[in-house]
């Protein structure tokens, strides 16, 4: 899986196969897989909402809209 383009807004393109490219919504950026996995699990079971993750009320990592770094 390769991120092939990310905009400073909330969307990016992710190449996942030879001929498959996805449009993805970026909620947060993480510098370690454990923190990202934990937040994803909490999101999927309903412990936190997307809004909480995006606003910084829950989760780790950096807000996607405030980062100029590449994934």
PyMOL Python script that loads the backbone (N, CA, C, O; Angstrom):
from pymol import cmd

cmd.read_pdbstr("""\
ATOM      1  N   UNK A   1       0.843  -1.165   0.000  1.00  0.00           N
ATOM      2  CA  UNK A   1       0.000   0.000   0.000  1.00  0.00           C
ATOM      3  C   UNK A   1       0.890   1.230   0.000  1.00  0.00           C
ATOM      4  O   UNK A   1       1.741   1.378   0.877  1.00  0.00           O
ATOM      5  N   UNK A   2       0.709   2.101  -0.958  1.00  0.00           N
ATOM      6  CA  UNK A   2       1.486   3.325  -1.057  1.00  0.00           C
ATOM      7  C   UNK A   2       0.553   4.516  -1.166  1.00  0.00           C
ATOM      8  O   UNK A   2      -0.396   4.509  -1.950  1.00  0.00           O
ATOM      9  N   UNK A   3       0.834   5.550  -0.362  1.00  0.00           N
ATOM     10  CA  UNK A   3       0.115   6.811  -0.542  1.00  0.00           C
ATOM     11  C   UNK A   3       0.796   7.510  -1.712  1.00  0.00           C
ATOM     12  O   UNK A   3       1.984   7.821  -1.635  1.00  0.00           O
ATOM     13  N   UNK A   4       0.069   7.760  -2.785  1.00  0.00           N
ATOM     14  CA  UNK A   4       0.706   8.367  -3.947  1.00  0.00           C
ATOM     15  C   UNK A   4       0.472   9.857  -4.029  1.00  0.00           C
ATOM     16  O   UNK A   4       1.160  10.553  -4.777  1.00  0.00           O
ATOM     17  N   UNK A   5      -0.491  10.359  -3.270  1.00  0.00           N
ATOM     18  CA  UNK A   5      -0.708  11.799  -3.246  1.00  0.00           C
ATOM     19  C   UNK A   5      -1.553  12.140  -2.035  1.00  0.00           C
ATOM     20  O   UNK A   5      -2.513  11.437  -1.721  1.00  0.00           O
ATOM     21  N   UNK A   6      -1.201  13.209  -1.363  1.00  0.00           N
ATOM     22  CA  UNK A   6      -1.979  13.667  -0.229  1.00  0.00           C
ATOM     23  C   UNK A   6      -2.109  15.171  -0.312  1.00  0.00           C
ATOM     24  O   UNK A   6      -1.121  15.873  -0.532  1.00  0.00           O
ATOM     25  N   UNK A   7      -3.311  15.666  -0.140  1.00  0.00           N
ATOM     26  CA  UNK A   7      -3.507  17.108  -0.147  1.00  0.00           C
ATOM     27  C   UNK A   7      -3.575  17.596   1.297  1.00  0.00           C
ATOM     28  O   UNK A   7      -3.804  16.795   2.202  1.00  0.00           O
ATOM     29  N   UNK A   8      -3.382  18.879   1.527  1.00  0.00           N
ATOM     30  CA  UNK A   8      -3.476  19.386   2.896  1.00  0.00           C
ATOM     31  C   UNK A   8      -4.897  19.366   3.433  1.00  0.00           C
ATOM     32  O   UNK A   8      -5.105  19.579   4.627  1.00  0.00           O
ATOM     33  N   UNK A   9      -5.862  19.119   2.589  1.00  0.00           N
ATOM     34  CA  UNK A   9      -7.226  18.971   3.062  1.00  0.00           C
ATOM     35  C   UNK A   9      -7.362  17.583   3.676  1.00  0.00           C
ATOM     36  O   UNK A   9      -6.416  17.082   4.284  1.00  0.00           O
ATOM     37  N   UNK A  10      -8.499  16.973   3.527  1.00  0.00           N
ATOM     38  CA  UNK A  10      -8.762  15.707   4.202  1.00  0.00           C
ATOM     39  C   UNK A  10      -8.787  14.497   3.274  1.00  0.00           C
ATOM     40  O   UNK A  10      -9.281  13.441   3.670  1.00  0.00           O
ATOM     41  N   UNK A  11      -8.274  14.616   2.067  1.00  0.00           N
ATOM     42  CA  UNK A  11      -8.379  13.502   1.136  1.00  0.00           C
ATOM     43  C   UNK A  11      -7.036  13.183   0.500  1.00  0.00           C
ATOM     44  O   UNK A  11      -6.161  14.045   0.412  1.00  0.00           O
ATOM     45  N   UNK A  12      -6.879  11.951   0.060  1.00  0.00           N
ATOM     46  CA  UNK A  12      -5.659  11.543  -0.605  1.00  0.00           C
ATOM     47  C   UNK A  12      -5.935  10.367  -1.529  1.00  0.00           C
ATOM     48  O   UNK A  12      -7.042   9.830  -1.553  1.00  0.00           O
ATOM     49  N   UNK A  13      -4.933   9.976  -2.277  1.00  0.00           N
ATOM     50  CA  UNK A  13      -5.009   8.803  -3.139  1.00  0.00           C
ATOM     51  C   UNK A  13      -4.076   7.744  -2.587  1.00  0.00           C
ATOM     52  O   UNK A  13      -2.958   8.050  -2.172  1.00  0.00           O
ATOM     53  N   UNK A  14      -4.535   6.485  -2.580  1.00  0.00           N
ATOM     54  CA  UNK A  14      -3.731   5.397  -2.056  1.00  0.00           C
ATOM     55  C   UNK A  14      -3.716   4.261  -3.076  1.00  0.00           C
ATOM     56  O   UNK A  14      -4.766   3.750  -3.466  1.00  0.00           O
ATOM     57  N   UNK A  15      -2.530   3.877  -3.498  1.00  0.00           N
ATOM     58  CA  UNK A  15      -2.395   2.775  -4.437  1.00  0.00           C
ATOM     59  C   UNK A  15      -2.275   1.482  -3.641  1.00  0.00           C
ATOM     60  O   UNK A  15      -1.358   1.335  -2.832  1.00  0.00           O
ATOM     61  N   UNK A  16      -3.200   0.536  -3.866  1.00  0.00           N
ATOM     62  CA  UNK A  16      -3.211  -0.702  -3.097  1.00  0.00           C
ATOM     63  C   UNK A  16      -2.945  -1.943  -3.950  1.00  0.00           C
ATOM     64  O   UNK A  16      -2.839  -3.045  -3.413  1.00  0.00           O
ATOM     65  N   UNK A  17      -2.841  -1.785  -5.210  1.00  0.00           N
ATOM     66  CA  UNK A  17      -2.571  -2.900  -6.101  1.00  0.00           C
ATOM     67  C   UNK A  17      -2.025  -2.383  -7.409  1.00  0.00           C
ATOM     68  O   UNK A  17      -1.856  -1.178  -7.599  1.00  0.00           O
ATOM     69  N   UNK A  18      -1.749  -3.310  -8.312  1.00  0.00           N
ATOM     70  CA  UNK A  18      -1.182  -2.906  -9.597  1.00  0.00           C
ATOM     71  C   UNK A  18      -2.091  -1.926 -10.335  1.00  0.00           C
ATOM     72  O   UNK A  18      -1.617  -0.946 -10.910  1.00  0.00           O
ATOM     73  N   UNK A  19      -3.386  -2.191 -10.318  1.00  0.00           N
ATOM     74  CA  UNK A  19      -4.334  -1.339 -11.034  1.00  0.00           C
ATOM     75  C   UNK A  19      -5.441  -0.799 -10.142  1.00  0.00           C
ATOM     76  O   UNK A  19      -6.529  -0.483 -10.623  1.00  0.00           O
ATOM     77  N   UNK A  20      -5.171  -0.691  -8.843  1.00  0.00           N
ATOM     78  CA  UNK A  20      -6.212  -0.239  -7.910  1.00  0.00           C
ATOM     79  C   UNK A  20      -5.720   0.997  -7.154  1.00  0.00           C
ATOM     80  O   UNK A  20      -4.691   0.959  -6.480  1.00  0.00           O
ATOM     81  N   UNK A  21      -6.467   2.082  -7.276  1.00  0.00           N
ATOM     82  CA  UNK A  21      -6.179   3.312  -6.555  1.00  0.00           C
ATOM     83  C   UNK A  21      -7.455   3.719  -5.827  1.00  0.00           C
ATOM     84  O   UNK A  21      -8.535   3.740  -6.417  1.00  0.00           O
ATOM     85  N   UNK A  22      -7.325   4.040  -4.552  1.00  0.00           N
ATOM     86  CA  UNK A  22      -8.475   4.432  -3.741  1.00  0.00           C
ATOM     87  C   UNK A  22      -8.414   5.909  -3.404  1.00  0.00           C
ATOM     88  O   UNK A  22      -7.331   6.468  -3.233  1.00  0.00           O
ATOM     89  N   UNK A  23      -9.561   6.536  -3.308  1.00  0.00           N
ATOM     90  CA  UNK A  23      -9.653   7.870  -2.723  1.00  0.00           C
ATOM     91  C   UNK A  23      -9.922   7.638  -1.246  1.00  0.00           C
ATOM     92  O   UNK A  23     -10.879   6.953  -0.886  1.00  0.00           O
ATOM     93  N   UNK A  24      -9.084   8.203  -0.393  1.00  0.00           N
ATOM     94  CA  UNK A  24      -9.223   7.980   1.041  1.00  0.00           C
ATOM     95  C   UNK A  24      -9.446   9.296   1.775  1.00  0.00           C
ATOM     96  O   UNK A  24      -9.013  10.356   1.323  1.00  0.00           O
ATOM     97  N   UNK A  25     -10.119   9.214   2.897  1.00  0.00           N
ATOM     98  CA  UNK A  25     -10.330  10.380   3.749  1.00  0.00           C
ATOM     99  C   UNK A  25      -9.339  10.282   4.900  1.00  0.00           C
ATOM    100  O   UNK A  25      -9.311   9.280   5.614  1.00  0.00           O
ATOM    101  N   UNK A  26      -8.532  11.311   5.081  1.00  0.00           N
ATOM    102  CA  UNK A  26      -7.533  11.340   6.137  1.00  0.00           C
ATOM    103  C   UNK A  26      -8.131  11.950   7.396  1.00  0.00           C
ATOM    104  O   UNK A  26      -8.574  13.098   7.392  1.00  0.00           O
ATOM    105  N   UNK A  27      -8.139  11.183   8.453  1.00  0.00           N
ATOM    106  CA  UNK A  27      -8.655  11.681   9.716  1.00  0.00           C
ATOM    107  C   UNK A  27      -7.529  12.224  10.587  1.00  0.00           C
ATOM    108  O   UNK A  27      -7.658  13.290  11.187  1.00  0.00           O
ATOM    109  N   UNK A  28      -6.434  11.492  10.651  1.00  0.00           N
ATOM    110  CA  UNK A  28      -5.255  11.876  11.433  1.00  0.00           C
ATOM    111  C   UNK A  28      -4.028  11.235  10.807  1.00  0.00           C
ATOM    112  O   UNK A  28      -4.133  10.285  10.032  1.00  0.00           O
ATOM    113  N   UNK A  29      -2.873  11.764  11.152  1.00  0.00           N
ATOM    114  CA  UNK A  29      -1.609  11.155  10.744  1.00  0.00           C
ATOM    115  C   UNK A  29      -0.921  10.612  11.985  1.00  0.00           C
ATOM    116  O   UNK A  29      -0.976  11.220  13.054  1.00  0.00           O
ATOM    117  N   UNK A  30      -0.281   9.477  11.837  1.00  0.00           N
ATOM    118  CA  UNK A  30       0.395   8.813  12.944  1.00  0.00           C
ATOM    119  C   UNK A  30       1.840   8.537  12.563  1.00  0.00           C
ATOM    120  O   UNK A  30       2.166   8.341  11.392  1.00  0.00           O
ATOM    121  N   UNK A  31       2.696   8.525  13.573  1.00  0.00           N
ATOM    122  CA  UNK A  31       4.087   8.164  13.305  1.00  0.00           C
ATOM    123  C   UNK A  31       4.410   6.769  13.828  1.00  0.00           C
ATOM    124  O   UNK A  31       5.548   6.311  13.727  1.00  0.00           O
ATOM    125  N   UNK A  32       3.393   6.085  14.393  1.00  0.00           N
ATOM    126  CA  UNK A  32       3.617   4.680  14.751  1.00  0.00           C
ATOM    127  C   UNK A  32       2.345   3.871  14.544  1.00  0.00           C
ATOM    128  O   UNK A  32       1.235   4.369  14.733  1.00  0.00           O
ATOM    129  N   UNK A  33       2.526   2.628  14.156  1.00  0.00           N
ATOM    130  CA  UNK A  33       1.409   1.760  13.770  1.00  0.00           C
ATOM    131  C   UNK A  33       0.540   1.377  14.959  1.00  0.00           C
ATOM    132  O   UNK A  33      -0.667   1.203  14.794  1.00  0.00           O
ATOM    133  N   UNK A  34       1.109   1.241  16.140  1.00  0.00           N
ATOM    134  CA  UNK A  34       0.327   0.835  17.306  1.00  0.00           C
ATOM    135  C   UNK A  34      -0.722   1.880  17.654  1.00  0.00           C
ATOM    136  O   UNK A  34      -1.887   1.545  17.869  1.00  0.00           O
ATOM    137  N   UNK A  35      -0.319   3.131  17.710  1.00  0.00           N
ATOM    138  CA  UNK A  35      -1.250   4.204  18.022  1.00  0.00           C
ATOM    139  C   UNK A  35      -2.364   4.286  16.971  1.00  0.00           C
ATOM    140  O   UNK A  35      -3.535   4.445  17.314  1.00  0.00           O
ATOM    141  N   UNK A  36      -1.996   4.177  15.702  1.00  0.00           N
ATOM    142  CA  UNK A  36      -2.981   4.221  14.622  1.00  0.00           C
ATOM    143  C   UNK A  36      -3.942   3.035  14.711  1.00  0.00           C
ATOM    144  O   UNK A  36      -5.150   3.203  14.548  1.00  0.00           O
ATOM    145  N   UNK A  37      -3.414   1.847  14.966  1.00  0.00           N
ATOM    146  CA  UNK A  37      -4.256   0.651  15.079  1.00  0.00           C
ATOM    147  C   UNK A  37      -5.205   0.748  16.262  1.00  0.00           C
ATOM    148  O   UNK A  37      -6.375   0.379  16.154  1.00  0.00           O
ATOM    149  N   UNK A  38      -4.707   1.245  17.393  1.00  0.00           N
ATOM    150  CA  UNK A  38      -5.551   1.408  18.581  1.00  0.00           C
ATOM    151  C   UNK A  38      -6.711   2.361  18.301  1.00  0.00           C
ATOM    152  O   UNK A  38      -7.856   2.074  18.650  1.00  0.00           O
ATOM    153  N   UNK A  39      -6.408   3.497  17.667  1.00  0.00           N
ATOM    154  CA  UNK A  39      -7.465   4.459  17.356  1.00  0.00           C
ATOM    155  C   UNK A  39      -8.450   3.903  16.336  1.00  0.00           C
ATOM    156  O   UNK A  39      -9.650   4.155  16.437  1.00  0.00           O
ATOM    157  N   UNK A  40      -7.959   3.152  15.353  1.00  0.00           N
ATOM    158  CA  UNK A  40      -8.857   2.533  14.373  1.00  0.00           C
ATOM    159  C   UNK A  40      -9.794   1.543  15.060  1.00  0.00           C
ATOM    160  O   UNK A  40     -10.990   1.522  14.773  1.00  0.00           O
ATOM    161  N   UNK A  41      -9.262   0.732  15.956  1.00  0.00           N
ATOM    162  CA  UNK A  41     -10.091  -0.233  16.684  1.00  0.00           C
ATOM    163  C   UNK A  41     -11.143   0.493  17.526  1.00  0.00           C
ATOM    164  O   UNK A  41     -12.306   0.090  17.543  1.00  0.00           O
ATOM    165  N   UNK A  42     -10.746   1.554  18.218  1.00  0.00           N
ATOM    166  CA  UNK A  42     -11.690   2.329  19.027  1.00  0.00           C
ATOM    167  C   UNK A  42     -12.772   2.959  18.155  1.00  0.00           C
ATOM    168  O   UNK A  42     -13.932   3.036  18.559  1.00  0.00           O
ATOM    169  N   UNK A  43     -12.395   3.408  16.966  1.00  0.00           N
ATOM    170  CA  UNK A  43     -13.350   3.988  16.026  1.00  0.00           C
ATOM    171  C   UNK A  43     -14.349   2.934  15.536  1.00  0.00           C
ATOM    172  O   UNK A  43     -15.551   3.193  15.469  1.00  0.00           O
ATOM    173  N   UNK A  44     -13.846   1.758  15.198  1.00  0.00           N
ATOM    174  CA  UNK A  44     -14.699   0.704  14.649  1.00  0.00           C
ATOM    175  C   UNK A  44     -15.693   0.149  15.667  1.00  0.00           C
ATOM    176  O   UNK A  44     -16.796  -0.247  15.291  1.00  0.00           O
ATOM    177  N   UNK A  45     -15.324   0.114  16.945  1.00  0.00           N
ATOM    178  CA  UNK A  45     -16.252  -0.414  17.959  1.00  0.00           C
ATOM    179  C   UNK A  45     -17.125   0.677  18.572  1.00  0.00           C
ATOM    180  O   UNK A  45     -17.958   0.394  19.432  1.00  0.00           O
ATOM    181  N   UNK A  46     -16.941   1.913  18.136  1.00  0.00           N
ATOM    182  CA  UNK A  46     -17.810   2.991  18.572  1.00  0.00           C
ATOM    183  C   UNK A  46     -17.389   3.703  19.843  1.00  0.00           C
ATOM    184  O   UNK A  46     -18.170   4.476  20.399  1.00  0.00           O
ATOM    185  N   UNK A  47     -16.169   3.463  20.320  1.00  0.00           N
ATOM    186  CA  UNK A  47     -15.698   4.159  21.523  1.00  0.00           C
ATOM    187  C   UNK A  47     -15.419   5.636  21.251  1.00  0.00           C
ATOM    188  O   UNK A  47     -15.546   6.472  22.146  1.00  0.00           O
ATOM    189  N   UNK A  48     -15.040   5.952  20.014  1.00  0.00           N
ATOM    190  CA  UNK A  48     -14.814   7.333  19.598  1.00  0.00           C
ATOM    191  C   UNK A  48     -15.485   7.541  18.243  1.00  0.00           C
ATOM    192  O   UNK A  48     -15.767   6.584  17.523  1.00  0.00           O
ATOM    193  N   UNK A  49     -15.732   8.792  17.912  1.00  0.00           N
ATOM    194  CA  UNK A  49     -16.338   9.117  16.622  1.00  0.00           C
ATOM    195  C   UNK A  49     -15.295   9.740  15.702  1.00  0.00           C
ATOM    196  O   UNK A  49     -14.228  10.161  16.148  1.00  0.00           O
ATOM    197  N   UNK A  50     -15.615   9.793  14.425  1.00  0.00           N
ATOM    198  CA  UNK A  50     -14.729  10.475  13.471  1.00  0.00           C
ATOM    199  C   UNK A  50     -14.544  11.930  13.882  1.00  0.00           C
ATOM    200  O   UNK A  50     -13.432  12.456  13.835  1.00  0.00           O
ATOM    201  N   UNK A  51     -15.620  12.572  14.279  1.00  0.00           N
ATOM    202  CA  UNK A  51     -15.542  13.975  14.684  1.00  0.00           C
ATOM    203  C   UNK A  51     -14.581  14.174  15.850  1.00  0.00           C
ATOM    204  O   UNK A  51     -13.808  15.133  15.859  1.00  0.00           O
ATOM    205  N   UNK A  52     -14.622  13.272  16.838  1.00  0.00           N
ATOM    206  CA  UNK A  52     -13.702  13.370  17.969  1.00  0.00           C
ATOM    207  C   UNK A  52     -12.261  13.189  17.516  1.00  0.00           C
ATOM    208  O   UNK A  52     -11.366  13.893  17.983  1.00  0.00           O
ATOM    209  N   UNK A  53     -12.039  12.256  16.616  1.00  0.00           N
ATOM    210  CA  UNK A  53     -10.693  11.997  16.115  1.00  0.00           C
ATOM    211  C   UNK A  53     -10.170  13.192  15.328  1.00  0.00           C
ATOM    212  O   UNK A  53      -9.027  13.606  15.518  1.00  0.00           O
ATOM    213  N   UNK A  54     -10.994  13.749  14.451  1.00  0.00           N
ATOM    214  CA  UNK A  54     -10.593  14.879  13.610  1.00  0.00           C
ATOM    215  C   UNK A  54     -10.373  16.144  14.432  1.00  0.00           C
ATOM    216  O   UNK A  54      -9.452  16.912  14.153  1.00  0.00           O
ATOM    217  N   UNK A  55     -11.210  16.365  15.441  1.00  0.00           N
ATOM    218  CA  UNK A  55     -11.117  17.589  16.225  1.00  0.00           C
ATOM    219  C   UNK A  55     -10.016  17.550  17.275  1.00  0.00           C
ATOM    220  O   UNK A  55      -9.671  18.584  17.848  1.00  0.00           O
ATOM    221  N   UNK A  56      -9.461  16.369  17.534  1.00  0.00           N
ATOM    222  CA  UNK A  56      -8.415  16.249  18.540  1.00  0.00           C
ATOM    223  C   UNK A  56      -8.939  15.937  19.921  1.00  0.00           C
ATOM    224  O   UNK A  56      -8.163  15.914  20.877  1.00  0.00           O
ATOM    225  N   UNK A  57     -10.236  15.696  20.061  1.00  0.00           N
ATOM    226  CA  UNK A  57     -10.817  15.360  21.361  1.00  0.00           C
ATOM    227  C   UNK A  57     -10.491  13.934  21.781  1.00  0.00           C
ATOM    228  O   UNK A  57     -10.630  13.591  22.955  1.00  0.00           O
ATOM    229  N   UNK A  58     -10.064  13.106  20.851  1.00  0.00           N
ATOM    230  CA  UNK A  58      -9.741  11.717  21.152  1.00  0.00           C
ATOM    231  C   UNK A  58      -8.631  11.260  20.219  1.00  0.00           C
ATOM    232  O   UNK A  58      -8.447  11.820  19.138  1.00  0.00           O
ATOM    233  N   UNK A  59      -7.905  10.256  20.636  1.00  0.00           N
ATOM    234  CA  UNK A  59      -6.889   9.653  19.786  1.00  0.00           C
ATOM    235  C   UNK A  59      -5.539  10.331  19.876  1.00  0.00           C
ATOM    236  O   UNK A  59      -5.388  11.397  20.473  1.00  0.00           O
ATOM    237  N   UNK A  60      -4.572   9.684  19.270  1.00  0.00           N
ATOM    238  CA  UNK A  60      -3.210  10.218  19.218  1.00  0.00           C
ATOM    239  C   UNK A  60      -2.930  10.743  17.833  1.00  0.00           C
ATOM    240  O   UNK A  60      -3.854  11.072  17.089  1.00  0.00           O
ATOM    241  N   UNK A  61      -1.674  10.823  17.484  1.00  0.00           N
ATOM    242  CA  UNK A  61      -1.308  11.276  16.150  1.00  0.00           C
ATOM    243  C   UNK A  61      -1.488  12.763  15.970  1.00  0.00           C
ATOM    244  O   UNK A  61      -1.744  13.495  16.926  1.00  0.00           O
ATOM    245  N   UNK A  62      -1.351  13.204  14.732  1.00  0.00           N
ATOM    246  CA  UNK A  62      -1.462  14.619  14.389  1.00  0.00           C
ATOM    247  C   UNK A  62      -2.716  14.838  13.578  1.00  0.00           C
ATOM    248  O   UNK A  62      -3.162  13.943  12.860  1.00  0.00           O
ATOM    249  N   UNK A  63      -3.284  16.011  13.685  1.00  0.00           N
ATOM    250  CA  UNK A  63      -4.436  16.336  12.856  1.00  0.00           C
ATOM    251  C   UNK A  63      -4.004  16.397  11.404  1.00  0.00           C
ATOM    252  O   UNK A  63      -3.015  17.055  11.080  1.00  0.00           O
ATOM    253  N   UNK A  64      -4.722  15.729  10.536  1.00  0.00           N
ATOM    254  CA  UNK A  64      -4.344  15.653   9.127  1.00  0.00           C
ATOM    255  C   UNK A  64      -4.378  17.009   8.452  1.00  0.00           C
ATOM    256  O   UNK A  64      -3.567  17.269   7.563  1.00  0.00           O
ATOM    257  N   UNK A  65      -5.287  17.874   8.843  1.00  0.00           N
ATOM    258  CA  UNK A  65      -5.411  19.168   8.180  1.00  0.00           C
ATOM    259  C   UNK A  65      -4.305  20.134   8.582  1.00  0.00           C
ATOM    260  O   UNK A  65      -4.107  21.144   7.907  1.00  0.00           O
ATOM    261  N   UNK A  66      -3.581  19.856   9.656  1.00  0.00           N
ATOM    262  CA  UNK A  66      -2.528  20.763  10.112  1.00  0.00           C
ATOM    263  C   UNK A  66      -1.136  20.291   9.753  1.00  0.00           C
ATOM    264  O   UNK A  66      -0.158  20.892  10.199  1.00  0.00           O
ATOM    265  N   UNK A  67      -1.010  19.237   8.962  1.00  0.00           N
ATOM    266  CA  UNK A  67       0.302  18.672   8.702  1.00  0.00           C
ATOM    267  C   UNK A  67       0.700  18.851   7.247  1.00  0.00           C
ATOM    268  O   UNK A  67      -0.110  18.669   6.338  1.00  0.00           O
ATOM    269  N   UNK A  68       1.957  19.211   7.043  1.00  0.00           N
ATOM    270  CA  UNK A  68       2.501  19.317   5.683  1.00  0.00           C
ATOM    271  C   UNK A  68       3.393  18.135   5.370  1.00  0.00           C
ATOM    272  O   UNK A  68       3.994  18.096   4.297  1.00  0.00           O
ATOM    273  N   UNK A  69       3.498  17.171   6.266  1.00  0.00           N
ATOM    274  CA  UNK A  69       4.372  16.028   6.081  1.00  0.00           C
ATOM    275  C   UNK A  69       3.714  14.998   5.172  1.00  0.00           C
ATOM    276  O   UNK A  69       2.488  14.892   5.124  1.00  0.00           O
ATOM    277  N   UNK A  70       4.527  14.251   4.461  1.00  0.00           N
ATOM    278  CA  UNK A  70       4.015  13.156   3.643  1.00  0.00           C
ATOM    279  C   UNK A  70       3.876  11.926   4.508  1.00  0.00           C
ATOM    280  O   UNK A  70       4.626  11.739   5.466  1.00  0.00           O
ATOM    281  N   UNK A  71       2.904  11.078   4.165  1.00  0.00           N
ATOM    282  CA  UNK A  71       2.736   9.818   4.862  1.00  0.00           C
ATOM    283  C   UNK A  71       3.750   8.817   4.391  1.00  0.00           C
ATOM    284  O   UNK A  71       3.766   7.683   4.870  1.00  0.00           O
TER     285      UNK A  71
END
""", "prot")
cmd.dss("prot")
cmd.show_as("cartoon", "prot")
cmd.util.cbc("prot")
cmd.orient("prot")
